[in-house]
Structure formats: C-alpha cells, structure tokens
Amino acid sequence: MYTTRRRSLFVLSAFLCVLFFVMLANFLIPTQEATFSFSFLVAMVAFCILLASSTFIDRLMGDKLKENVLYTKETEILSAFISKIRFAYSLDDLFTAVRQELEDRGDCSVLFIDRQSQYVIYNSPDRLVSDVQTMQTLERNFPARHMDGIYFIDAEFGIVSNQNAARGFFIAYQKKHFYVFCRYTRLFDPIIFNQLYDEFVSFTSRSEIITELTRISELSKEWNMVAETQRSFLPKVMPEIKHLDIAAYFRPLVNVSGDYYTVLPINETKTLLLLGDVSGKGLAAALVMGIVINTVKNIKNKEDLPTMIRAVDRAIKGMKFDDKYTVMFVGIVDTEAMTITYINASMSDPIIITKAPGGFNLKPLESNCSLVGIIELDELKVETRKLFYDDMILIATDGVSEVMNDEGIELGDTELFKQTLQNSAFKSAQHFVNDISDLVLDYNGDKKLRDDVTMLAVKIER
C-alpha cells in the first residue's frame, strides 16, 4: 500500500543518513584530541548535505511510488474516475465518468440517491442496484441523517471498518449518497478514498453553482436574483487580519458582472489576494466568475499559485465556452517576511504605492502570465516583491484606468490619476478606495460607465 511503502522509504533514507554519518565521523576523527572538534564539524556538514540530498531523493522516489501505486492495477480505475470528475460540471458529466470508468472498465455497479427526497439520481442497468430489496436495505441502514464521509459496505449492505471484508463503498454528502458496489474493493489502495471524497465534494459544489445560476436565469429571468447569487460569492465583509488594512469597491456596469475578488487568510502571517475580470458580460460571465471563485476556494494548498492558475484554466476550458477567459491577479502577502508573492495573468493595473523621502512612489506588479482559460499556458513564473510598512497595494480591473473623459483620454494615462494615488496613499484602505472611486466617477462625467469598476486595496500596517 502507498502509505506503508512511503513510510518504509522514509525510514530507509533516514537510516542510511545516520549510518553514513557514523562511518564518516569514525573515519575523520584522528587520534589527536586537539583536532576532534574540527573533524566532528566536517562530519556534521557532510551529514547535513547528505540529509538534504536524501530528502530530495526521497521526494522524487515518493512521487514515483505514488504514480506506481495509484495509477496501476485496480487503484488506477478509481484514479481515472477521479480525474474525470475533477473536470465535471454537470450530472451528465458525472454519469459519463461513471459509465466509462466504473461500469465499463471496473465492472462496478453504481447507485446515486438523494436521501432527502428518496429520488434515484442514477443507477447502473443491472439487477443488484435495481432490486427493490437492495433499495430498502440501503434506505434502512443509511438514512438521510447519516454523517457526511466515505464508508465501506459489506455483502449485507452494512458498514464495515475492515477494507478486506468490503464489497463496496459509499459517499455521503449533503444528504446525497453515492454507492459503488465492487467485489475487489479490498484491492484499492486506502489513500485513494480520501481523494475520491474530496473530488466528489468539489464536483457537488461546482454543479450546484451552475445549476442555481442557470435555473434562476431560465425560469425566472430575474437578473437581480442572478446578481444577488453572484454577489454571494464575494466577501460580505473583509476579514480582520493583523498588520493588514483591507478595503474593496465593486460597481457592476449592469446587474450581472464578470469582475470578482476575494481575500482568504492562509495562516497568521500569510493572506491570499485575488481579483480578476471575465471577458464579456451576462450569464456566461457570471458562471465563469462563480467557477473561478469556487476553484480557488477549493484549492487545498493556497500557497501553490501555479497549481491554482492551472486549476482555474482547466475549469474555464471545461465549461466549453468559445470566447470566455479571465485576466486575474493572485498574490500572497506575507507580513512576517514582508513580501508579496504573485502571478499576474494579464492584469494591467496592480501596483505597490510605497513611501519615499519625497512622497510616494508607484511600483507596478507586471504581468507574468497570459490569459487564463482560452489558450495554452506556458511555464508559470512566480514573482516576489519586498513590502514595507505603510505600503498600499492596489489591484483594480481596467474599468478604473480605462474610464474616459469627454476628450476620450483614459484616466490611467493622466498625471491626475498618479497624483491621486500618491496623495491618498497615506490614508486608510477604505478612504483610499473612496478617493479613487470618486475620481473615476468625476472623470467620467455625466456619461454612462462603459465597464465594471472593481478595486481591492491592502495597506501594510505596523
């Protein structure tokens, strides 16, 4: 099994390091006591180098071991199913994955039931899961109130803790039960089940977002309701984070917007900032916006920015819109290291406004990534910039810089914009955002705005 083999690999690596250290120390320590300290120090340095190397080798071998265990033999069937539902956005996508991987390849039977209404969402076309007795037994053993999680089931359709005695398993989540009956359940590596549960939860969240937005649009045609649902994805209030003063501004051109932002604390010193803009307007843009926010929130390792960008890219492409993509900025502010680490996917406006002897200087956070969701991504680069106390970070969509006056001059090209940023940078984040939004509206005059206006400002406090 993967976990056992991985632990054995680690123990072996550590043992070899200790053995090498003892042999090296015995070899280097001479008979003269005066040089003992020096020889011991040399041995320690060599040991540290070997330990670092063994850790690297252990990681490489661990990745190879994981590939060999999870993507070969019986476990590969569940791994392939997980890969399919990772890019599933509807029940039809889920059913296709079930038929291709679990039924056709795995010879498994599947039953998917909404326990709240006792509605059968899906069942394989075989006698086992269509039998009335089977349905009644499962309903009796696993009612709607059953705790969320993943469980093994035996030949009598009861829960069993020993995987070797299992004849299947089921996922319980939000009163929906997904049963998989498989005679060789004992052969799956145990590590695969937690991965399957996590992906099933993510799929459920994605499909519910799309279903809800589509239902509201198609059945009621009430765009205000769509906008209300969309706004629920955005933070209602900013989190209170030590050393950070945070404020946002969101003004959609119409009720439904393609702009989005969020702030997600990672730990006591690291905070994720996200702001972006989906191409176009209307329901399609709202759907993509919801998927982007949901994908980012479901990423477990929020410090892995390249993986996050690629996950968003796959999610948008999986929706199969021909012309939908997003520009986005995702960064991590570290108030301990006093840095911002980021990927700027074609956002034009992110800047750091930093205090200087003569006032405030503007430091752009340049784009280092292409559009997300429509073209193939190159190798993703992560940039890091130093931060100082009283710095103001501004992330804004192009609705800010591209607003025009009566002469057709964009605000971002004017000295007025630069001076306003510099003159307001000493203020709180909320007052700073208010000054910029007032400037945008004044500069636009009496004309109707041409684009959504969205900003996120973060000030580094002592």
C-alpha positions in Angstrom: 0.0 0.0 0.0 1.2 3.6 -0.7 1.3 4.8 2.9 3.2 1.8 4.1 5.7 1.9 1.3 6.2 5.6 1.7 6.9 5.2 5.4 9.4 2.4 4.7 11.1 4.6 2.1 11.5 7.5 4.6 12.8 5.2 7.3 15.3 3.7 4.9 16.6 7.1 3.8 17.0 8.3 7.4 18.8 5.1 8.4 21.3 5.4 5.5 22.0 9.1 6.5 22.7 8.1 10.2 24.9 5.2 9.1 26.9 7.3 6.7 27.3 10.0 9.5 28.7 7.4 12.0 31.1 5.9 9.4 32.3 9.3 8.3 32.8 10.5 11.9 34.9 7.4 12.7 37.0 7.9 9.6 37.6 11.6 10.1 38.3 11.7 13.9 42.1 11.3 14.4 43.9 10.2 17.5 44.9 13.7 18.4 42.3 15.1 20.7 43.0 18.7 19.7 41.5 18.2 16.2 38.4 16.3 17.3 36.1 19.3 17.1 37.2 20.2 13.6 36.7 16.6 12.4 33.4 16.4 14.0 32.3 19.6 12.4 33.3 18.3 8.9 31.3 15.2 9.6 28.3 17.2 10.6 28.5 19.4 7.4 28.8 16.3 5.2 25.8 14.7 7.1 23.6 17.8 6.5 24.5 17.8 2.8 23.6 14.1 2.6 20.4 14.6 4.6 19.3 17.4 2.2 20.1 15.2 -0.8 18.3 12.2 0.7 15.2 14.4 1.3 15.2 15.4 -2.3 15.7 11.8 -3.5 13.0 10.7 -1.1 10.6 13.2 -2.6 11.4 12.1 -6.1 11.1 8.4 -5.2 7.9 9.1 -3.3 6.3 10.8 -6.3 7.4 7.8 -8.4 6.0 5.4 -5.8 2.7 7.3 -5.7 2.4 7.1 -9.5 3.1 3.3 -9.4 0.6 2.7 -6.7 -2.3 5.0 -7.6 -2.1 4.6 -11.4 -1.6 0.9 -11.8 -3.7 -2.2 -11.3 -7.1 -1.9 -9.6 -6.5 1.5 -8.0 -6.0 3.1 -11.4 -9.7 2.6 -12.1 -10.6 4.9 -9.2 -7.8 7.3 -10.1 -9.1 7.6 -13.7 -12.6 8.2 -12.3 -11.3 11.0 -10.0 -9.5 12.6 -13.0 -12.8 12.6 -14.9 -14.9 14.2 -12.2 -12.2 16.8 -11.5 -13.3 18.4 -14.7 -17.1 17.5 -14.5 -19.5 20.4 -14.3 -22.9 18.7 -14.5 -24.6 15.5 -13.7 -24.3 14.4 -17.3 -20.5 14.8 -17.0 -20.6 12.7 -13.8 -22.8 10.0 -15.5 -20.4 9.8 -18.4 -17.4 9.2 -16.0 -19.4 6.6 -14.1 -20.2 4.6 -17.3 -16.7 4.9 -18.8 -14.6 4.2 -15.8 -16.6 2.4 -13.1 -19.1 0.4 -15.1 -17.3 -0.4 -18.4 -13.7 -0.6 -17.1 -14.2 -1.5 -13.5 -17.3 -3.8 -13.8 -18.8 -1.9 -10.8 -22.4 -1.1 -10.1 -23.3 2.4 -9.1 -26.4 3.9 -7.3 -26.8 7.6 -6.6 -29.7 8.7 -4.4 -30.9 11.9 -3.0 -31.9 10.7 0.5 -33.8 13.9 1.3 -36.4 13.1 -1.4 -35.5 9.4 -1.9 -35.1 10.3 -5.6 -32.8 8.0 -7.6 -30.4 10.3 -9.5 -28.6 7.4 -11.2 -28.4 3.7 -11.1 -26.5 1.2 -13.2 -28.5 -1.0 -15.5 -28.1 -4.2 -13.6 -30.1 -6.3 -11.2 -28.2 -5.5 -8.0 -28.9 -1.8 -7.8 -32.4 -2.0 -9.4 -33.7 -4.6 -6.9 -36.3 -3.3 -4.5 -34.9 -5.2 -1.6 -31.5 -3.6 -2.2 -33.1 -0.1 -2.1 -35.0 -0.8 1.1 -32.0 -2.2 2.9 -29.8 0.8 1.9 -32.5 3.2 3.0 -32.9 1.5 6.4 -29.1 1.3 7.0 -28.2 4.7 5.7 -30.9 7.3 6.3 -30.7 11.0 5.2 -29.3 12.0 8.6 -26.2 9.8 8.0 -23.0 11.7 8.7 -21.0 13.0 5.7 -18.0 10.9 4.8 -16.9 7.8 2.9 -17.6 4.4 4.2 -17.0 0.7 3.3 -20.0 -1.6 3.0 -20.1 -5.4 3.2 -22.1 -8.0 1.3 -25.2 -7.4 3.5 -25.1 -3.7 2.8 -23.9 -2.7 6.3 -20.9 -0.6 7.3 -17.7 -2.5 7.8 -14.4 -1.0 9.1 -12.2 -3.6 7.6 -11.5 -2.9 3.9 -10.6 -6.6 3.3 -14.2 -7.5 4.1 -15.7 -4.7 2.0 -17.8 -5.4 -1.1 -18.2 -1.7 -2.0 -18.2 1.8 -0.5 -20.4 4.9 -0.5 -20.0 8.6 -0.2 -22.5 10.6 2.0 -22.5 14.3 1.4 -25.3 16.8 1.9 -27.9 14.0 2.2 -26.9 12.6 -1.2 -25.5 9.0 -1.2 -23.2 7.7 -3.9 -22.9 3.9 -3.7 -20.2 1.9 -5.6 -20.6 -1.9 -5.4 -17.3 -3.6 -6.3 -16.2 -7.2 -5.5 -12.5 -6.3 -5.4 -12.8 -3.2 -3.1 -10.1 -4.7 -0.8 -7.5 -4.2 -3.6 -7.8 -0.4 -3.8 -5.1 1.5 -2.0 -6.7 3.2 1.0 -5.2 6.6 0.2 -7.4 6.8 -2.9 -10.7 7.1 -0.9 -10.0 10.4 0.7 -9.0 11.8 -2.7 -12.3 10.5 -4.2 -14.3 12.1 -1.4 -12.6 15.5 -1.8 -13.2 15.5 -5.6 -16.8 14.4 -5.1 -17.4 17.3 -2.7 -15.8 19.7 -5.2 -17.9 18.4 -8.1 -21.1 18.8 -6.0 -20.2 22.5 -5.2 -19.4 23.3 -8.9 -22.5 21.6 -10.3 -24.8 23.3 -7.7 -23.4 26.8 -8.6 -24.1 26.3 -12.3 -27.5 24.7 -11.7 -28.6 27.5 -9.5 -27.5 30.3 -11.8 -28.9 28.6 -14.8 -32.2 27.8 -13.1 -32.7 31.4 -11.9 -31.9 32.8 -15.4 -34.0 30.3 -17.4 -37.0 30.0 -15.1 -37.5 33.5 -13.7 -35.4 35.7 -16.0 -34.9 37.9 -12.9 -31.4 39.2 -13.4 -31.5 40.9 -10.0 -31.7 37.4 -8.5 -28.7 36.3 -10.6 -26.8 39.3 -9.4 -27.7 38.5 -5.8 -26.5 35.0 -6.2 -23.3 36.2 -7.8 -22.6 38.7 -5.0 -22.9 35.9 -2.5 -19.6 34.6 -4.0 -17.9 37.9 -2.9 -16.9 38.7 0.6 -19.7 40.5 2.5 -17.1 42.0 4.9 -13.3 41.9 4.8 -11.6 39.6 7.2 -9.7 41.3 10.1 -6.1 40.4 9.7 -3.2 41.6 11.8 -1.0 44.2 10.1 -3.4 44.4 7.1 -6.0 47.1 6.4 -8.2 45.9 3.6 -11.0 47.5 1.6 -12.8 46.8 -1.7 -15.0 48.6 -4.2 -17.4 46.8 -6.6 -19.6 48.6 -9.0 -21.0 46.4 -11.8 -22.0 48.1 -15.1 -25.2 46.0 -15.2 -26.6 43.7 -12.5 -24.5 40.8 -13.6 -20.8 41.3 -13.7 -17.7 39.3 -14.7 -15.5 41.0 -12.1 -14.6 39.2 -8.9 -12.4 39.4 -5.9 -11.7 37.7 -2.5 -9.4 37.7 0.4 -8.5 34.4 2.1 -6.3 34.1 5.2 -3.9 31.2 4.9 -2.3 31.4 8.3 -1.5 34.1 10.9 1.1 35.8 8.6 0.0 34.9 5.0 -3.1 36.1 3.2 -4.2 35.3 -0.4 -5.5 38.2 -2.5 -7.5 37.5 -5.7 -9.0 39.9 -8.2 -10.0 39.3 -11.8 -12.2 40.1 -14.7 -14.0 37.6 -17.0 -14.4 38.5 -20.6 -17.9 39.7 -21.7 -21.0 40.3 -19.6 -24.2 38.4 -18.7 -24.9 35.0 -17.5 -21.9 33.3 -19.1 -19.5 35.7 -17.4 -21.3 35.2 -14.1 -21.0 31.4 -14.5 -17.3 31.6 -15.2 -16.8 34.1 -12.3 -18.5 31.7 -9.9 -16.4 28.8 -11.1 -13.2 30.8 -10.6 -14.0 31.7 -7.1 -15.1 28.2 -6.2 -12.0 26.7 -7.7 -9.7 29.0 -5.8 -11.5 28.3 -2.5 -11.3 24.6 -3.0 -7.6 24.5 -3.7 -6.0 22.9 -0.6 -2.5 24.4 -0.9 -3.2 28.0 -1.5 0.5 28.8 -1.5 0.9 26.9 -4.7 0.0 29.7 -7.1 0.9 27.9 -10.4 -1.3 25.0 -9.5 -4.1 27.4 -8.6 -3.8 29.2 -12.0 -3.8 25.9 -13.9 -6.8 24.7 -12.0 -8.7 27.8 -12.9 -7.6 27.4 -16.5 -8.8 23.8 -16.7 -12.1 24.8 -15.0 -12.9 27.5 -17.5 -11.9 25.3 -20.5 -14.1 22.5 -19.1 -17.2 24.8 -19.4 -16.6 24.7 -23.2 -17.4 28.4 -23.9 -15.8 29.5 -27.1 -14.9 33.1 -26.0 -14.7 33.1 -22.3 -11.4 33.7 -20.4 -10.2 35.7 -17.4 -7.5 38.0 -16.5 -6.6 37.7 -12.9 -4.1 38.6 -10.2 -3.4 36.2 -7.3 -0.9 37.0 -4.7 0.2 36.1 -1.2 1.0 38.9 1.3 3.4 37.6 4.0 3.6 40.1 6.9 6.4 38.2 8.5 8.7 38.1 5.5 7.3 41.4 4.4 6.8 40.3 0.8 4.1 39.8 -1.8 4.4 36.7 -4.0 2.2 36.8 -7.1 1.2 35.7 -10.5 -0.3 38.5 -12.7 -2.3 37.0 -15.5 -2.5 40.0 -17.8 -4.0 42.4 -15.3 -2.8 45.9 -16.2 -3.2 47.8 -13.0 -1.7 46.2 -9.9 0.7 48.5 -8.1 2.5 49.0 -4.8 2.4 52.6 -3.6 5.4 52.9 -1.3 6.6 55.7 0.9 9.8 57.5 -0.2 11.6 60.6 1.1 9.9 62.8 -1.5 6.4 61.3 -1.1 5.1 58.0 -2.5 6.5 56.0 -5.5 4.5 53.7 -7.7 5.9 50.2 -8.3 4.0 48.1 -10.9 3.4 44.4 -10.4 4.0 43.5 -14.0 2.1 40.8 -15.9 3.9 37.5 -16.0 1.2 35.2 -17.3 -1.1 35.1 -20.4 -4.9 35.0 -20.4 -6.4 32.1 -18.4 -9.0 29.8 -19.8 -8.7 30.1 -23.6 -5.1 29.4 -24.7 -2.3 27.0 -23.7 -0.4 28.3 -20.6 3.4 28.5 -20.8 5.5 27.7 -17.8 4.2 29.8 -14.9 6.5 32.2 -13.1 6.0 33.4 -9.6 7.4 36.9 -8.7 8.2 38.2 -5.3 8.4 41.9 -4.3 9.6 43.4 -1.0 7.0 45.2 1.1 7.4 48.0 3.7 5.2 49.3 6.4 2.7 51.9 5.2 2.8 50.4 1.6 -0.5 50.4 -0.2 -1.3 47.6 -2.7 -3.9 48.4 -5.3 -5.4 45.8 -7.5 -8.1 47.0 -10.0 -9.8 45.9 -13.1 -9.5 48.0 -16.3 -12.8 49.8 -15.5 -10.7 52.1 -13.3 -7.8 53.0 -15.6 -9.7 53.0 -18.9 -12.6 55.3 -17.9 -12.5 58.3 -20.4 -13.2 61.9 -20.0 -15.1 64.0 -22.7 -11.9 64.3 -24.8 -11.5 60.5 -24.9 -8.4 60.4 -22.7 -8.2 57.4 -20.4 -7.7 58.1 -16.7 -4.8 55.8 -16.3 -2.8 57.9 -18.8 -3.1 61.1 -16.8 -1.0 62.8 -14.2 -4.2 63.3 -12.2 -4.5 59.6 -11.6 -0.9 59.2 -10.5 -1.2 62.2 -8.2 -4.4 60.9 -6.6 -2.8 57.6 -5.9 0.2 59.3 -4.3 -1.8 61.9 -2.3 -4.2 59.3 -0.9 -1.7 56.5 -0.1 -1.2 57.8 3.5 -4.9 57.2 4.3 -6.7 54.1 5.4 -7.6 51.5 2.8 -11.2 52.4 2.8 -10.6 56.2 2.4 -8.1 55.4 -0.3 -10.6 53.4 -2.2 -13.2 56.1 -1.8 -10.8 58.7 -3.3 -10.2 56.5 -6.3 -13.8 55.7 -6.9 -14.8 59.4 -6.6 -12.1 60.2 -9.1 -13.4 57.6 -11.6 -17.0 58.9 -11.4 -15.9 62.6 -11.6 -13.6 61.9 -14.5 -16.3 60.0 -16.4 -18.7 63.0 -16.0 -22.3 62.6 -16.8 -21.7 59.7 -19.2 -22.7 56.1 -18.5 -19.8 54.0 -17.4 -18.5 51.6 -20.0 -17.2 48.8 -17.8 -17.4 47.3 -14.3 -15.3 49.1 -11.7 -13.7 46.8 -9.1 -10.8 47.5 -6.7 -9.0 45.8 -3.8 -6.7 47.9 -1.6 -4.5 46.5 1.1 -2.3 48.6 3.4 0.6 47.2 5.4 0.3 48.4 9.0 2.7 48.2 11.9 
